[in-house]
Amino acid sequence: MNTMTAARVEIDYPRERERVTSRSYTIRIDAAGAQRCLVSIDDSQFHTCRQADGYFWFDLQDLRAGQHDIVAKALLDNGEVVLSDPRRFRVEF
């Protein structure tokens, strides 16, 4: 039987090119159909997100000023991995 995966992973917040004015920020990821979700900031290692209220969340701390990129990775029950489109945001104090 051939099954298609309907899973997707999208970074809801921060928005594309959003300006963040705090050293702390919580990323929200919509990853329908995912068992786990991880994020990578500026091509660093992937970090595990927590799940609550139908979304995945990751708390950023001690943000540095400048431009940053996020990629989210969803892990599905069947072992498939789904990546988000990269999301760029800027930190300004």
Sequence and secondary structure as in RCSB ss.txt:
>XXXX:A:sequence
MNTMTAARVEIDYPRERERVTSRSYTIRIDAAGAQRCLVSIDDSQFHTCRQADGYFWFDLQDLRAGQHDIVAKAL
LDNGEVVLSDPRRFRVEF
>XXXX:A:secstr
         EEEES TTEEE SS EEEEEE TTEEEEEEEETT   EE EEETTEEEEEE S  SEEEEEEEEEE
ETTS EEE   EEEEE  
